[in-house]
C-alpha cells in the first residue's frame, strides 16, 4: 500500500522545525510531502535545504485547508492520503495499525488515530480526540472531548471503533474515494470541512474509524487558536453549511432550533465579556443565509441521507444534564 503523508503549511517554519523530524523518522512506510499554501516566510527553502527527502508542492495561493489540500493532492499518486497538520508529533510505528486496518477492511475509507494533547500528553486533544460524532443540530463532539471538557487518556479508547467523522488534524483517506467525491468543499475555507466530507461518505455507506492503537500528539491552534473570533465564525458558519447539505429530517425545524441555540451561545459570550465572539456568531448566520440557495442546491444532489446522530442534543446533555465525558452519554 502506497501512503502519502501530506503536511499542509502556511508560514509554519517554526512548527516544521519542531515536528517534521519525527514525521520523517517514524514514517518509513510513506512518502512525505509538504504542501505549501503560498507562505510568505521561508518554509519552503528551509524544508528543501534541511529535509531533501521531503517532496514539495507549492500552491499558488492560500486557499485555506480545503482548497489547499484539493490543489496539492492532484499532484500526488498514492493509495492512501494522510492529511497531517504541521503541528502534530507522530510516534514510533504510528502507521502500522492504520495500514493493517486498510488492508483488512476494504469498506473502511477514512481513519484517524487517537489524538492526544502535545502540551498535556495524558489527555486527549480538542481537535478529534478519539473520533467524532455529531448531534441532531450539527454540534460536533468526540470520544474524549465534549465541548471544552477534555478527558484524561486512561486507555478507554484503545480500540478500533466506528465513528462519524475523523479529525482533519490527522486524517487518512483512500485516494480513489477522495477523488471520486470531489474532496473538500472549498467554500468552507477552513474548519469542519472534514466533517462535511465524512458526512457525505457516511450517507453513501462508507465506514469511518478511529484506530486507537495508533496515537499522535497535536499542539493545536497553529493557525487559528480558540480565542480568535475568526475561528468562532468559521466553526458556527461551517456547521450550518454541512448540516444543510447533508442532514436527514425536517431541515427547517433543525435550522430554527440552531438559531435559538446559537443565540444562547452568543449571549453566553457576552456574559463572559467576549463580544467579538458574539459578533462572529451573528456574522456566521448572515454568511449562512447568503449562501443558502447554493447549499440547498448541493442538498438536492444528496439522494441517500441517513440518520446521522446518536444524541438528539449534546448541548442539553452537557449543559443541563452535566454529562461531561463520552461514556456518560
MITIBA-192380 format. One line per 3 residues: number of its first residue (from 1); for each residue x, y, z of N, C-alpha, C. Coordinates in Angstrom, 1 decimal. Example, Ala and Ser with C-alpha at 12.3 -4.5 7.8 and 13.67 -1.06 7.14 Angstrom:
1	13.2,-5.7,7.8,12.3,-4.5,7.8,13.2,-3.3,7.8; 12.8,-2.2,7.1,13.7,-1.1,7.1,12.9,0.0,7.9
! end
This chain:
1	0.8,-1.2,0.0,0.0,0.0,0.0,0.9,1.2,0.0; 0.6,2.1,-0.9,1.4,3.4,-1.1,0.7,4.5,-0.3; 1.4,5.0,0.7,0.8,6.1,1.5,1.6,7.4,1.3
4	0.9,8.5,1.2,1.5,9.8,1.1,1.1,10.6,2.3; 2.0,10.9,3.1,1.8,11.8,4.3,2.0,13.2,3.8; 0.9,14.0,3.8,0.9,15.3,3.2,0.6,16.4,4.3
7	1.6,17.2,4.5,1.6,18.3,5.5,1.3,19.6,4.9; 0.1,20.1,5.2,-0.3,21.5,4.6,0.4,22.5,5.5; 1.0,23.5,4.9,1.7,24.5,5.6,1.5,25.9,5.1
10	1.3,26.8,6.1,1.3,28.3,5.7,2.0,29.0,6.8; 3.2,29.6,6.4,4.0,30.3,7.3,4.3,29.6,8.6; 4.6,28.3,8.5,4.8,27.5,9.7,6.2,26.9,9.8
13	7.2,27.7,9.5,8.6,27.3,9.5,8.9,26.8,10.9; 8.6,27.5,12.0,8.9,27.1,13.3,8.3,25.8,13.7; 7.0,25.6,13.3,6.3,24.3,13.5,7.0,23.2,12.8
16	7.4,23.4,11.6,8.1,22.4,10.8,9.4,22.0,11.4; 10.1,23.0,11.9,11.4,22.7,12.7,11.1,21.8,13.8; 10.0,22.0,14.5,9.7,21.2,15.7,9.2,19.8,15.4
19	8.3,19.7,14.4,7.5,18.5,14.3,7.9,17.6,13.1; 8.5,18.2,12.1,8.8,17.4,10.9,9.9,16.3,11.1; 10.9,16.5,11.9,11.9,15.5,12.1,11.3,14.2,12.6
22	10.3,14.2,13.5,9.7,13.0,14.0,8.8,12.3,12.9; 8.2,13.1,12.0,7.4,12.5,10.9,8.4,11.8,10.0; 9.5,12.3,9.7,10.5,11.7,8.8,11.0,10.4,9.5
25	11.3,10.5,10.7,11.9,9.4,11.5,11.0,8.2,11.6; 9.7,8.5,11.8,8.7,7.4,12.1,7.8,7.0,10.9; 8.1,7.5,9.7,7.2,7.3,8.6,7.9,6.6,7.4
28	8.7,5.6,7.7,9.4,4.9,6.6,8.5,4.2,5.6; 7.3,3.9,6.0,6.3,3.3,5.1,5.7,4.2,4.1; 5.9,5.5,4.2,5.2,6.5,3.4,6.2,7.4,2.7
31	5.7,8.1,1.7,6.4,9.3,1.1,5.8,10.5,1.7; 6.7,11.4,2.1,6.3,12.7,2.8,6.3,13.8,1.9; 5.2,14.6,1.9,5.1,15.8,1.1,4.8,17.0,1.9
34	5.4,18.1,1.6,5.0,19.4,2.1,4.1,20.1,1.1; 2.9,20.5,1.4,2.0,21.2,0.5,2.0,22.6,1.1; 2.7,23.5,0.4,2.8,24.9,1.0,1.7,25.8,0.4
37	1.0,26.5,1.2,-0.1,27.4,0.8,0.4,28.8,0.6; 1.4,29.0,-0.3,1.9,30.3,-0.6,2.4,31.1,0.6; 3.2,30.4,1.4,3.8,31.0,2.6,4.6,32.3,2.2
40	4.6,33.3,3.1,5.5,34.4,2.9,6.8,34.3,3.7; 6.9,33.3,4.6,8.1,33.0,5.3,9.0,32.1,4.4; 10.1,31.6,4.9,11.0,30.8,4.1,10.8,29.3,4.4
43	9.5,28.9,4.7,9.3,27.5,5.0,9.8,26.6,3.9; 9.5,26.9,2.6,9.8,26.0,1.5,11.3,25.9,1.4; 12.0,27.0,1.5,13.5,27.0,1.4,14.1,26.1,2.5
46	13.6,26.3,3.7,14.1,25.6,4.9,13.9,24.1,4.7; 12.7,23.7,4.3,12.5,22.2,4.1,13.3,21.7,3.0; 13.4,22.4,1.9,14.2,21.9,0.8,15.7,21.7,1.2
49	16.2,22.6,1.9,17.6,22.5,2.3,17.9,21.5,3.4; 16.9,21.4,4.4,17.2,20.7,5.6,16.7,19.2,5.5; 15.6,19.0,4.7,15.0,17.7,4.6,14.8,17.4,3.1
52	15.8,17.1,2.4,15.7,16.9,1.0,14.9,15.7,0.6; 14.6,14.8,1.5,13.7,13.6,1.2,12.3,14.0,1.0; 11.9,15.2,1.6,10.5,15.6,1.6,10.2,16.3,0.2
55	9.2,15.8,-0.4,8.8,16.3,-1.7,7.9,17.6,-1.5; 8.1,18.6,-2.3,7.4,19.9,-2.0,6.5,20.2,-3.2; 5.3,20.6,-2.8,4.3,21.1,-3.7,3.9,22.5,-3.3
58	4.0,23.5,-4.2,3.8,24.9,-3.9,2.5,25.3,-4.5; 1.5,25.5,-3.7,0.2,26.0,-4.2,0.3,27.5,-4.5; -0.5,28.0,-5.5,-0.3,29.3,-6.0,-0.8,30.4,-5.0
61	-1.8,30.0,-4.2,-2.4,30.9,-3.2,-2.7,30.2,-2.0; -3.1,31.0,-0.9,-3.6,30.4,0.3,-5.1,30.2,0.3; -5.5,29.0,-0.1,-6.9,28.7,-0.2,-7.5,28.1,1.0
64	-6.7,28.2,2.1,-7.2,27.5,3.4,-6.9,26.0,3.3; -7.5,25.4,4.3,-7.3,23.9,4.4,-7.9,23.2,3.2; -9.2,23.5,2.9,-9.9,22.8,1.9,-9.3,22.9,0.5
67	-9.2,24.1,0.0,-8.6,24.3,-1.3,-7.1,23.9,-1.3; -6.4,24.2,-0.2,-5.0,23.9,-0.2,-4.8,22.4,-0.4; -5.5,21.6,0.3,-5.4,20.1,0.1,-5.9,19.7,-1.3
70	-7.1,20.2,-1.7,-7.6,19.8,-3.0,-6.6,20.1,-4.1; -5.9,21.3,-4.1,-4.9,21.6,-5.1,-3.7,20.7,-5.0; -3.2,20.5,-3.8,-2.0,19.7,-3.7,-2.1,18.3,-4.0
73	-3.2,17.7,-3.6,-3.4,16.2,-3.8,-3.6,15.8,-5.2; -3.9,16.8,-6.1,-4.0,16.5,-7.5,-2.6,16.1,-8.1; -1.6,16.5,-7.4,-0.2,16.2,-7.9,0.4,15.0,-7.2
76	-0.3,14.2,-6.5,0.2,13.1,-5.7,-0.4,11.8,-6.1; 0.4,10.8,-6.4,-0.1,9.4,-6.7,0.1,8.5,-5.5; -0.9,8.0,-4.9,-0.8,7.1,-3.7,-2.1,6.3,-3.6
79	-2.1,5.3,-2.8,-3.3,4.6,-2.5,-4.1,5.2,-1.4; -3.4,5.8,-0.4,-4.0,6.5,0.7,-3.3,7.8,1.0; -4.1,8.8,1.2,-3.6,10.1,1.6,-3.6,10.2,3.1
82	-2.6,10.7,3.8,-2.6,11.1,5.2,-2.5,12.6,5.2; -3.5,13.2,5.7,-3.5,14.7,5.8,-3.1,15.0,7.2; -2.0,15.6,7.3,-1.4,15.8,8.7,-1.1,17.3,8.9
85	-1.6,17.8,10.0,-1.3,19.2,10.4,0.2,19.3,10.7; 0.7,20.5,10.5,2.2,20.8,10.7,2.5,20.9,12.1; 1.5,20.8,13.0,1.8,20.9,14.5,1.5,19.6,15.2
88	1.7,18.4,14.5,1.4,17.1,15.0,2.7,16.4,15.2; 2.9,15.8,16.4,4.1,14.9,16.7,3.6,13.5,16.5; 4.2,12.8,15.6,3.8,11.4,15.4,4.7,10.5,16.3
91	4.4,9.2,16.4,5.1,8.3,17.3,5.6,7.1,16.5; 6.4,6.4,17.2,7.0,5.2,16.5,5.9,4.2,16.1; 6.0,3.7,14.9,5.1,2.7,14.3,3.7,3.2,14.2
94	3.5,4.5,14.2,2.1,5.0,14.2,1.3,4.6,12.9; 2.0,4.3,11.8,1.4,4.0,10.6,0.9,2.5,10.5; 1.6,1.7,11.3,1.3,0.2,11.1,-0.1,-0.2,11.4
97	-0.7,0.2,12.5,-2.1,-0.2,12.7,-3.1,0.4,11.7; -2.7,1.6,11.1,-3.6,2.2,10.1,-3.5,1.4,8.8; -2.3,1.0,8.4,-2.1,0.2,7.2,-2.8,-1.1,7.3
100	-2.7,-1.8,8.5,-3.3,-3.1,8.7,-4.8,-3.0,8.6; -5.4,-1.9,9.1,-6.8,-1.7,9.0,-7.3,-1.5,7.6; -6.6,-0.7,6.9,-7.0,-0.5,5.4,-6.9,-1.8,4.7
103	-5.8,-2.6,4.9,-5.6,-3.8,4.2,-6.7,-4.9,4.5; -7.1,-4.9,5.7,-8.1,-5.9,6.2,-9.5,-5.5,6.1; -9.8,-4.3,5.8,-11.2,-3.8,5.8,-11.5,-2.9,4.6
106	-11.9,-3.6,3.5,-12.0,-2.8,2.2,-13.0,-1.7,2.3; -14.0,-1.8,3.1,-15.0,-0.7,3.2,-14.7,0.4,4.1; -13.6,0.2,4.9,-13.1,1.3,5.8,-12.4,2.3,4.9
109	-12.9,3.5,4.8,-12.4,4.5,3.9,-11.7,5.7,4.5; -12.0,6.0,5.7,-11.4,7.1,6.4,-11.0,6.6,7.8; -9.8,7.0,8.3,-9.3,6.6,9.6,-8.6,7.8,10.2
112	-8.7,7.9,11.5,-7.9,8.8,12.3,-7.2,8.0,13.4; -6.0,8.3,13.9,-5.5,7.7,15.1,-6.1,8.4,16.3; -5.7,7.9,17.5,-6.1,8.6,18.7,-5.2,9.9,18.8
115	-5.8,11.0,19.1,-5.1,12.3,19.0,-5.1,12.8,20.5; -3.9,12.9,21.0,-3.6,13.4,22.3,-3.0,14.8,22.3; -3.0,15.5,23.5,-2.6,16.9,23.6,-1.1,16.9,23.7
118	-0.4,17.6,22.9,1.0,17.7,22.9,1.5,18.4,24.2; 0.7,19.3,24.7,1.1,20.1,25.9,0.7,19.3,27.2; -0.2,18.3,27.1,-0.6,17.6,28.3,-0.9,16.2,27.8
121	0.2,15.4,27.7,0.2,14.2,26.9,-0.6,13.0,27.4; -1.1,13.2,28.6,-2.0,12.1,29.2,-3.5,12.5,29.0; -3.7,13.5,28.2,-5.1,13.9,27.9,-5.4,14.0,26.4
124	-6.6,13.8,26.1,-7.0,13.9,24.6,-6.9,15.4,24.2; -6.8,15.5,22.9,-6.7,16.9,22.3,-8.1,17.3,21.7; -8.4,18.5,21.8,-9.7,19.1,21.4,-10.1,18.6,20.0
127	-9.2,18.7,19.0,-9.5,18.5,17.6,-9.5,17.1,17.2; -10.6,16.4,17.6,-10.7,15.0,17.2,-10.7,13.9,18.2; -9.8,14.1,19.3,-9.7,13.2,20.4,-9.6,11.7,19.8
130	-10.6,10.9,20.2,-10.7,9.5,19.7,-11.8,9.3,18.8; -12.1,10.3,18.0,-13.1,10.1,16.9,-14.3,10.9,17.2; -14.9,11.5,16.1,-16.0,12.4,16.3,-17.4,11.9,16.0
133	-18.4,12.5,16.6,-19.8,12.3,16.3,-20.5,13.7,16.2; -21.8,13.7,15.9,-22.5,14.9,15.7,-23.9,14.7,16.3; -24.5,15.8,16.8,-25.9,15.6,17.3,-26.9,16.1,16.2
136	-28.1,16.0,16.6,-29.2,16.3,15.6,-29.0,17.7,15.0; -28.5,18.7,15.8,-28.4,20.1,15.4,-27.1,20.5,14.8; -26.2,19.5,14.6,-25.0,19.7,13.9,-23.8,20.1,14.8
139	-24.0,19.9,16.2,-22.9,20.2,17.1,-22.0,19.0,17.2; -20.7,19.2,16.9,-19.8,18.0,17.0,-19.3,17.8,18.4; -19.0,16.5,18.7,-18.4,16.1,19.9,-17.5,14.9,19.7
142	-16.7,14.5,20.6,-15.8,13.4,20.4,-15.8,12.4,21.5; -15.3,11.2,21.2,-14.9,10.3,22.3,-13.7,10.9,22.9; -13.8,11.3,24.2,-12.7,12.0,24.8,-12.8,13.5,24.9
145	-13.8,14.1,24.3,-13.9,15.6,24.3,-15.4,16.0,24.0; -16.0,16.6,25.0,-17.3,17.2,24.7,-17.2,18.7,25.0; -17.5,19.5,24.0,-17.2,21.0,24.1,-15.8,21.2,24.7
148	-15.7,21.9,25.8,-14.4,22.2,26.3,-13.9,21.2,27.5; -14.7,20.2,27.7,-14.3,19.2,28.7,-13.4,18.1,28.0; -12.2,18.0,28.4,-11.2,17.1,27.8,-10.9,16.0,28.8
151	-11.1,14.8,28.3,-10.8,13.6,29.2,-9.4,13.2,29.3; -9.0,12.6,30.4,-7.7,12.0,30.6,-7.7,10.7,29.8; -6.6,10.4,29.1,-6.5,9.2,28.4,-6.1,8.1,29.4
154	-7.0,7.2,29.7,-6.7,6.0,30.6,-6.8,4.7,29.8; -6.7,4.8,28.5,-6.8,3.6,27.7,-8.2,3.2,27.3; -9.2,4.1,27.7,-10.6,3.8,27.4,-11.0,3.7,26.0
157	-10.1,4.3,25.1,-10.4,4.3,23.7,-9.3,3.7,22.9; -8.6,2.7,23.5,-7.5,2.0,22.8,-8.1,0.8,22.0; -9.0,1.2,21.1,-9.7,0.2,20.3,-9.7,0.7,18.8
160	-10.4,-0.1,18.0,-10.7,0.3,16.6,-12.2,0.4,16.5; -12.7,1.6,16.6,-14.2,1.8,16.7,-14.7,2.6,15.5; -15.9,2.3,15.1,-16.5,3.1,14.0,-17.0,4.5,14.6
163	-16.7,5.5,13.9,-17.1,6.9,14.3,-17.8,7.6,13.2; -18.2,8.8,13.4,-19.0,9.5,12.4,-18.1,10.4,11.6; -17.1,11.1,12.2,-16.2,11.9,11.5,-14.8,11.8,12.1
166	-13.8,11.9,11.2,-12.4,11.9,11.6,-11.8,13.3,11.5; -10.8,13.5,12.4,-10.3,14.8,12.6,-9.3,15.2,11.4; -9.5,16.4,10.9,-8.6,16.9,9.8,-7.1,17.1,10.3
169	-6.9,17.1,11.6,-5.5,17.2,12.2,-4.7,16.0,11.7; -5.3,14.8,11.6,-4.6,13.7,11.1,-5.6,12.7,10.5; -5.8,12.8,9.2,-6.9,12.1,8.6,-6.3,11.3,7.4
172	-6.6,10.0,7.5,-6.2,9.1,6.4,-7.5,8.8,5.5; -7.3,8.8,4.2,-8.5,8.6,3.3,-8.0,7.9,2.1; -8.7,6.9,1.6,-8.4,6.2,0.4,-8.5,7.2,-0.8
175	-7.4,7.2,-1.6,-7.3,8.2,-2.6,-8.4,8.2,-3.6; -8.8,7.0,-4.0,-9.9,6.9,-5.1,-11.2,7.5,-4.6; -11.5,7.3,-3.3,-12.7,7.8,-2.7,-12.6,9.3,-2.6
178	-11.5,9.9,-2.2,-11.3,11.3,-2.1,-11.6,12.0,-3.4; -10.9,11.4,-4.5,-11.1,11.9,-5.8,-12.4,11.8,-6.4; -13.0,10.6,-6.2,-14.4,10.3,-6.8,-15.4,11.3,-6.2
181	-15.3,11.7,-5.0,-16.3,12.5,-4.3,-15.8,14.0,-4.2; -14.9,14.4,-5.0,-14.5,15.8,-5.2,-13.9,16.4,-4.0; -13.3,15.6,-3.1,-12.5,16.1,-2.0,-13.3,17.0,-1.1
184	-12.6,18.1,-0.6,-13.3,19.0,0.3,-14.1,20.1,-0.4; -15.1,20.6,0.3,-15.9,21.7,-0.2,-15.1,23.0,0.1; -14.7,23.6,-1.0,-13.8,24.8,-0.8,-14.4,26.0,-0.3
187	-15.8,26.1,-0.3,-16.5,27.2,0.3,-16.2,27.2,1.9; -15.8,26.1,2.5,-15.6,26.1,3.9,-14.3,26.9,4.3; -13.4,26.9,3.4,-12.1,27.5,3.6,-11.3,26.8,4.7
190	-11.7,26.8,5.9,-11.1,26.0,7.0,-12.1,25.7,8.1; -11.9,24.6,8.8,-12.7,24.2,9.9,-14.0,23.5,9.4; -14.1,22.3,9.8,-15.3,21.4,9.7,-15.5,20.9,8.3
193	-14.5,21.2,7.4,-14.6,20.6,6.0,-14.4,19.1,6.1; -13.7,18.6,7.1,-13.5,17.2,7.2,-14.8,16.5,7.6; -15.6,17.2,8.5,-16.9,16.7,8.9,-17.8,16.6,7.7
196	-17.8,17.6,6.9,-18.7,17.6,5.7,-18.3,16.4,4.8; -17.0,16.2,4.6,-16.6,15.1,3.7,-17.0,13.8,4.3; -16.7,13.6,5.6,-17.1,12.4,6.3,-18.6,12.1,6.2
199	-19.4,13.2,6.4,-20.8,13.1,6.4,-21.3,12.6,5.0; -20.7,13.2,4.0,-21.1,12.8,2.6,-20.8,11.3,2.4; -19.6,10.9,2.9,-19.2,9.5,2.7,-20.1,8.6,3.5
202	-20.5,9.0,4.7,-21.4,8.2,5.6,-22.7,8.0,4.9; -23.2,9.1,4.3,-24.5,9.0,3.5,-24.4,8.0,2.4; -23.2,7.7,1.9,-23.0,6.7,0.8,-22.7,5.3,1.3
205	-22.6,5.2,2.7,-22.4,3.9,3.2,-21.0,3.5,3.5; -20.1,4.4,3.4,-18.7,4.1,3.8,-18.5,4.0,5.3; -17.4,3.3,5.7,-17.1,3.2,7.1,-15.9,4.1,7.5
208	-16.0,4.8,8.6,-15.0,5.7,9.2,-14.6,5.2,10.5; -13.4,5.1,10.8,-12.9,4.6,12.1,-11.9,5.4,12.8; -11.8,5.3,14.1,-10.7,5.7,14.9,-9.9,4.4,15.3
211	-8.6,4.4,15.0,-7.8,3.2,15.3,-6.9,3.7,16.5; -7.3,3.3,17.7,-6.7,3.8,18.9,-5.4,3.2,19.2; -5.0,2.1,18.4,-3.7,1.5,18.6,-2.6,2.4,18.0
214	-3.0,3.4,17.3,-2.0,4.4,16.8,-2.4,5.7,17.5; -1.3,6.4,17.9,-1.6,7.7,18.5,-0.6,8.8,18.1; -1.0,10.0,18.1,-0.2,11.2,17.8,-0.5,12.3,18.8
217	0.4,13.3,18.8,0.2,14.4,19.8,0.0,15.7,18.9; -1.1,16.4,19.2,-1.4,17.6,18.4,-1.2,18.9,19.3; -0.5,19.8,18.8,-0.3,21.1,19.5,-1.6,21.9,19.5
220	-2.2,22.0,18.3,-3.5,22.8,18.2,-3.3,24.3,18.2; -4.1,24.9,17.4,-4.1,26.4,17.3,-2.9,26.9,16.6; -2.3,26.1,15.7,-1.1,26.6,15.0,-1.4,27.7,14.0
223	-2.6,27.7,13.4,-3.0,28.7,12.5,-4.0,29.7,13.2; -5.1,29.1,13.7,-6.1,29.9,14.5,-6.4,29.3,15.8; -6.2,30.0,16.9,-6.4,29.4,18.2,-7.8,29.7,18.6
226	-8.2,29.1,19.8,-9.6,29.2,20.2,-10.1,30.6,20.6; -9.1,31.5,20.9,-9.6,32.8,21.3,-9.7,33.8,20.1; -9.5,33.2,18.9,-9.7,34.1,17.7,-11.1,34.0,17.2
229	-11.8,35.2,17.1,-13.2,35.2,16.7,-13.4,34.7,15.3; -12.3,34.7,14.5,-12.5,34.1,13.1,-12.7,32.6,13.2; -12.1,32.0,14.2,-12.3,30.5,14.3,-13.8,30.3,14.8
232	-14.3,31.2,15.7,-15.7,31.0,16.1,-16.6,31.2,14.8; -16.3,32.2,14.0,-17.1,32.4,12.8,-17.1,31.2,11.9; -15.9,30.7,11.6,-15.8,29.5,10.7,-16.5,28.3,11.3
235	-16.4,28.0,12.6,-17.0,26.9,13.2,-18.5,26.9,13.1; -19.1,28.1,13.5,-20.5,28.2,13.5,-21.1,28.2,12.1; -20.5,28.9,11.2,-21.0,29.0,9.8,-20.8,27.6,9.1
238	-19.7,27.0,9.3,-19.5,25.8,8.5,-20.3,24.6,9.1; -20.6,24.7,10.4,-21.5,23.7,11.0,-22.9,23.8,10.3; -23.4,25.0,10.1,-24.6,25.2,9.4,-24.5,24.8,7.9
241	-23.4,25.0,7.3,-23.2,24.6,5.9,-23.4,23.1,5.8; -22.6,22.3,6.6,-22.7,20.9,6.5,-24.0,20.3,6.9; -24.6,20.9,7.9,-25.9,20.5,8.3,-27.0,20.6,7.2
244	-26.9,21.7,6.5,-27.9,22.0,5.4,-27.6,21.0,4.3; -26.4,20.8,4.0,-26.1,19.9,2.8,-26.4,18.5,3.0; -26.3,18.0,4.3,-26.2,16.5,4.5,-27.3,15.9,5.4
247	-27.9,16.8,6.3,-28.8,16.2,7.3,-30.0,15.6,6.8; -30.5,14.5,7.4,-31.8,14.0,7.1,-32.8,14.7,8.0; -34.1,14.5,7.7,-35.2,15.0,8.5,-35.7,16.4,8.0
250	-36.5,17.0,8.9,-37.1,18.3,8.6,-36.1,19.4,8.8; -35.5,19.9,7.7,-34.4,20.8,7.8,-34.8,22.1,8.4; -35.9,22.7,8.1,-36.3,24.0,8.6,-36.4,24.0,10.1
253	-37.0,22.9,10.7,-37.1,22.8,12.1,-35.7,22.7,12.8; -34.8,22.0,12.1,-33.4,21.9,12.6,-32.7,23.2,12.6; -32.9,24.0,11.5,-32.2,25.3,11.4,-32.8,26.3,12.4
256	-34.1,26.2,12.6,-34.7,27.1,13.6,-34.2,26.9,15.0; -34.1,25.6,15.3,-33.5,25.3,16.6,-32.1,25.7,16.8; -31.3,25.6,15.7,-29.9,26.0,15.7,-29.9,27.5,15.9
259	-30.8,28.3,15.3,-30.8,29.7,15.5,-31.0,30.1,17.0; -31.9,29.3,17.7,-32.1,29.5,19.1,-30.8,29.2,19.9; -30.3,28.0,19.6,-29.1,27.5,20.4,-27.9,28.4,20.2
262	-27.7,28.9,18.9,-26.6,29.7,18.6,-26.8,31.1,19.3; -28.0,31.5,19.4,-28.3,32.8,20.1,-28.0,32.7,21.5; -28.3,31.6,22.1,-27.9,31.3,23.5,-26.4,31.4,23.7
265	-25.7,30.7,22.7,-24.2,30.8,22.8,-23.7,32.2,22.7; -24.3,33.0,21.8,-23.9,34.4,21.7,-24.1,35.2,23.0; -25.2,34.9,23.7,-25.5,35.6,25.0,-24.4,35.1,26.0
268	-24.1,33.8,26.0,-23.0,33.3,26.9,-21.7,34.0,26.7; -21.3,34.3,25.4,-20.1,35.0,25.1,-20.2,36.4,25.7; -21.3,37.1,25.6,-21.5,38.4,26.1,-21.3,38.4,27.6
271	-21.9,37.4,28.3,-21.7,37.3,29.8,-20.2,37.1,30.1; -19.5,36.4,29.3,-18.1,36.1,29.5,-17.2,37.2,29.0; -17.8,38.3,28.6,-17.1,39.5,28.2,-16.3,39.2,26.9
274	-16.9,38.5,26.0,-16.3,38.1,24.7,-17.2,38.6,23.6; -17.5,39.9,23.5,-18.5,40.3,22.5,-18.0,40.1,21.0; -16.7,40.0,20.8,-16.3,39.8,19.4,-16.7,38.4,19.0
277	-16.8,37.4,19.9,-17.3,36.1,19.5,-18.8,36.1,19.3; -19.5,36.9,20.0,-20.9,37.0,19.7,-21.1,37.6,18.3; -20.4,38.6,18.0,-20.5,39.2,16.7,-20.1,38.2,15.6
280	-19.1,37.3,15.9,-18.7,36.3,15.0,-19.9,35.3,14.7; -20.6,35.0,15.7,-21.8,34.1,15.5,-22.9,34.8,14.6; -23.1,36.1,14.9,-24.0,36.8,14.0,-23.6,36.9,12.6
283	-22.3,37.1,12.4,-21.8,37.1,11.0,-21.8,35.8,10.4; -21.6,34.7,11.2,-21.7,33.4,10.7,-23.1,33.1,10.1; -24.1,33.5,10.8,-25.5,33.3,10.4,-25.8,34.1,9.1
286	-25.4,35.3,9.1,-25.6,36.1,7.8,-24.9,35.5,6.6; -23.7,35.0,6.8,-23.0,34.3,5.8,-23.7,33.1,5.3; -24.2,32.3,6.3,-25.0,31.1,6.0,-26.2,31.5,5.2
289	-27.0,32.5,5.6,-28.2,32.8,4.8,-27.8,33.3,3.4; -26.7,34.0,3.3,-26.3,34.5,2.0,-26.0,33.3,1.0; -25.5,32.2,1.6,-25.1,31.0,0.8,-26.2,30.0,0.8
292	-27.4,30.3,1.3,-28.4,29.2,1.5,-28.8,28.6,0.2; -29.1,29.4,-0.9,-29.5,28.8,-2.1,-28.5,27.9,-2.7; -27.3,28.2,-2.6,-26.2,27.3,-3.1,-26.2,26.0,-2.3
295	-26.4,26.1,-1.0,-26.4,24.9,-0.1,-27.6,24.0,-0.4; -28.7,24.6,-0.6,-29.9,23.8,-0.9,-29.7,23.1,-2.3; -29.0,23.8,-3.2,-28.7,23.1,-4.5,-27.9,21.9,-4.2
298	-26.8,22.0,-3.4,-26.0,20.9,-3.1,-26.8,19.8,-2.3; -27.7,20.2,-1.5,-28.5,19.2,-0.8,-29.3,18.4,-1.7; -29.8,18.9,-2.8,-30.6,18.2,-3.8,-29.9,17.1,-4.4
301	-28.5,17.2,-4.5,-27.7,16.1,-5.1,-27.5,15.0,-4.1; -27.9,15.1,-2.9,-27.7,14.1,-1.9,-28.9,13.3,-1.8; -29.0,12.1,-2.4,-30.2,11.3,-2.5,-30.4,10.3,-1.4
304	-29.4,10.1,-0.6,-29.4,9.0,0.3,-29.0,9.4,1.7; -29.7,10.4,2.2,-29.4,11.0,3.6,-29.9,10.0,4.7; -29.0,9.6,5.5,-29.3,8.6,6.5,-29.3,9.3,7.9
307	-29.9,8.6,8.9,-29.8,9.1,10.2,-28.4,9.3,10.7; -28.0,10.4,11.2,-26.6,10.7,11.4,-26.3,10.9,12.8; -27.2,11.0,13.7,-26.9,11.3,15.1,-27.2,10.2,16.1
310	-26.4,10.1,17.2,-26.7,9.2,18.3,-27.5,10.0,19.4; -27.1,11.2,19.6,-27.8,12.0,20.6,-28.6,13.2,20.0; -29.8,13.4,20.5,-30.6,14.5,19.9,-29.9,15.8,20.1
313	-29.5,16.1,21.4,-28.9,17.4,21.7,-27.7,17.2,22.7; -26.5,17.3,22.2,-25.3,17.2,23.0,-25.3,18.5,23.9; -25.9,19.6,23.4,-25.9,20.8,24.2,-26.8,20.6,25.5
316	-27.9,19.9,25.4,-28.8,19.6,26.5,-28.1,18.7,27.5; -27.5,17.6,26.9,-26.8,16.6,27.7,-25.7,17.2,28.5; -24.9,18.1,27.9,-23.7,18.7,28.5,-24.1,19.8,29.5
319	-24.8,20.8,29.1,-25.1,21.9,29.9,-26.2,21.7,30.9; -27.2,20.9,30.6,-28.3,20.7,31.6,-28.1,19.4,32.4; -27.8,18.3,31.7,-27.6,17.0,32.4,-26.2,16.8,33.0
322	-25.3,17.7,32.6,-24.0,17.7,33.2,-23.2,16.4,32.8; -23.4,15.9,31.6,-22.7,14.8,31.2,-21.4,15.2,30.5; -20.3,15.1,31.2,-19.1,15.8,30.7,-18.1,14.9,30.0
325	-18.4,13.6,29.9,-17.5,12.7,29.2,-18.3,11.7,28.3; -17.6,11.2,27.3,-18.4,10.4,26.3,-19.1,9.2,26.9; -18.4,8.5,27.7,-19.0,7.3,28.2,-20.2,7.5,29.2
328	-20.5,8.7,29.6,-21.6,9.0,30.4,-22.9,9.3,29.6; -22.7,9.5,28.3,-23.8,9.8,27.4,-24.8,8.7,27.3
! end
